[in-house]
């Protein structure tokens, strides 16, 4: 698998995994190094994704660290650290998973998908800490929102959206929004504007507390309930 086909985020995780192996006097980078590096990235997106898939992340990280400490150590290898055979096989499966998705670049969540079918130590730890493959697939689909990975920065752009925006339809789907009462006319008008071919951006204007957010939440609930065609 070519390194330049990885997204920027996945490339950085791989470099961090290499540093982790080097710092532990280990000659080979294993799946445990890479998964722990992904979980320790600043944006926290891998941990959030795994939590949505049922995994208990903090105990998983502790188990990965303990597993890494048990890996063979080799002194004097001169910094020549390479992916181990098992990780190489997993990366090839990751590549195939990305191709199956029609992605131009390989995103880090494809590595999680490859791990979900693996029989190795890292995959065993994932399952022991609650990962369910079908839940992972659903979480990946939700995070992607129907979008592919067509650039190396795709993961970073996606994470910016999740960092600065609220997915109100997801909150409505989970029953986390209160019922909206008395805003039928405003919600219906917003739907009409959104359905236009042109000039289809409704703008909600008003002082704080007059109910602008309630209109958007009511719209999200109608979308989830299938009331918006």
ABEGO torsion letter per residue (X at the ends): XBAAABBAAAAAAAAAAAAAAAAAGBABBBAAAAAAAAAABAAGAAAAAAAAAGBBAAAAAAAAAAAAAABBBBBGAGGBBBBBAAAAAAAAAAAAAAAAAGBABBBAAAAAAAAAABABAAAAAAAAAGBBAAAAAAAAAAAAGGBBBABAAAAAAAAAAAAABBBAAAAAAAGABBBBBGAAAAAAAAAAAAABABGABBBBBEBBGAGAAAAAAAAAAAAAAGABX
